[in-house]
Amino acid sequence: MSLMLLQLSYAVLGGIMNIMSLLHYRNTARYYTPTGPVSGLMMMAMYALCVPLQRLEWQLPFQVMMVIFVVLLGAGGVLKHLVHRPTTDYASATARWAAIMINGYGVALSVYALAGN
């Protein structure tokens, strides 16, 4: 599978998680995670829009955006959920770990893309 498809799969997974969080909120008045799903959806959309830059051979804009995403996703999508207390801000432990794993997947793919692979 190409790196571009893997990166797009991350955006789709993240989008699904955020849509599920919105639907969960309708039923329980509580999001899956403390991160607002609308901002999460916007982040996934921006990520998905930047992924084709590499295929278009716009290397510098692609690399700059991947560095930004590594920082934002690493800090806000992985570390924030790892160290966030209280864990009662999450709908469940599964929701917390799903956010960590999905964003960790995105960070790993972005770092791999920056490595020139």
C-alpha positions as CSV (number, residue, x, y, z in Angstrom):
1,M,0.0,0.0,0.0
2,S,1.4,3.4,-0.8
3,L,2.3,5.9,1.8
4,M,-0.3,8.3,0.5
5,L,-3.1,5.8,1.0
6,L,-1.8,5.0,4.5
7,Q,-1.8,8.7,5.3
8,L,-5.3,9.1,3.9
9,S,-6.4,6.1,6.0
10,Y,-5.3,8.0,9.1
11,A,-7.4,11.0,8.1
12,V,-10.4,8.7,7.5
13,L,-9.9,6.9,10.9
14,G,-9.6,10.2,12.7
15,G,-12.6,11.5,10.9
16,I,-14.7,8.5,11.9
17,M,-13.6,8.8,15.5
18,N,-14.7,12.4,15.6
19,I,-18.0,11.7,13.9
20,M,-18.6,8.9,16.3
21,S,-17.8,11.4,19.1
22,L,-20.4,13.8,17.8
23,L,-23.0,11.0,17.6
24,H,-22.1,9.9,21.1
25,Y,-22.7,13.5,22.3
26,R,-26.2,13.5,20.9
27,N,-27.1,10.5,23.1
28,T,-25.1,11.3,26.2
29,A,-24.2,15.0,26.1
30,R,-20.6,13.9,26.4
31,Y,-17.8,13.7,23.8
32,Y,-15.5,10.7,23.6
33,T,-12.5,12.9,24.5
34,P,-11.9,16.4,25.8
35,T,-10.8,17.4,22.3
36,G,-13.7,19.0,20.4
37,P,-14.7,16.7,17.5
38,V,-15.4,19.7,15.2
39,S,-11.8,20.9,15.6
40,G,-10.6,17.2,15.2
41,L,-12.6,16.9,11.9
42,M,-11.0,20.2,10.7
43,M,-7.6,18.8,11.5
44,M,-8.3,15.6,9.6
45,A,-9.5,17.5,6.6
46,M,-6.4,19.7,6.5
47,Y,-4.2,16.7,6.9
48,A,-6.0,14.9,4.0
49,L,-5.7,18.0,1.8
50,C,-1.9,18.2,2.4
51,V,-1.1,14.6,1.7
52,P,-1.4,14.9,-2.1
53,L,1.3,17.7,-2.1
54,Q,4.0,15.0,-2.2
55,R,2.5,13.3,-5.2
56,L,2.3,16.7,-6.9
57,E,6.0,17.0,-6.2
58,W,5.6,20.1,-4.0
59,Q,8.2,18.8,-1.6
60,L,8.8,21.9,0.5
61,P,5.2,22.7,1.3
62,F,4.6,19.0,2.0
63,Q,7.5,18.8,4.4
64,V,6.6,22.0,6.2
65,M,3.0,20.8,6.7
66,M,4.2,17.4,7.9
67,V,6.5,19.0,10.4
68,I,3.5,21.1,11.6
69,F,1.3,18.0,11.8
70,V,3.9,16.0,13.7
71,V,4.1,18.8,16.3
72,L,0.4,19.3,16.6
73,L,-0.6,15.6,16.5
74,G,2.3,14.6,18.8
75,A,1.5,17.3,21.4
76,G,-2.2,17.6,21.1
77,G,-3.2,14.1,19.9
78,V,-0.8,11.8,21.7
79,L,0.9,13.5,24.6
80,K,-2.2,15.4,25.7
81,H,-4.2,12.2,25.9
82,L,-1.4,10.3,27.6
83,V,-0.9,12.8,30.4
84,H,-4.5,14.2,30.7
85,R,-6.0,14.0,34.1
86,P,-8.7,13.3,35.1
87,T,-9.4,10.4,32.9
88,T,-13.1,10.9,33.7
89,D,-13.0,13.5,30.9
90,Y,-13.2,10.6,28.5
91,A,-16.3,8.6,27.6
92,S,-14.3,5.5,28.4
93,A,-10.7,4.1,28.6
94,T,-11.2,2.7,25.2
95,A,-12.0,6.1,23.7
96,R,-8.9,7.5,25.4
97,W,-6.6,4.8,24.0
98,A,-8.3,4.9,20.6
99,A,-7.4,8.6,20.4
100,I,-3.8,7.9,21.4
101,M,-3.4,5.1,18.9
102,I,-5.1,6.8,16.0
103,N,-3.0,10.0,16.5
104,G,0.1,7.9,17.1
105,Y,-0.5,6.2,13.8
106,G,-0.7,9.7,12.1
107,V,2.5,10.9,13.8
108,A,4.4,7.8,12.7
109,L,3.2,8.1,9.1
110,S,4.1,11.8,9.0
111,V,7.6,11.1,10.4
112,Y,8.0,8.3,7.9
113,A,6.9,10.6,5.1
114,L,9.4,13.3,6.3
115,A,12.2,10.7,6.2
116,G,11.7,10.7,2.4
117,N,10.1,7.2,2.0
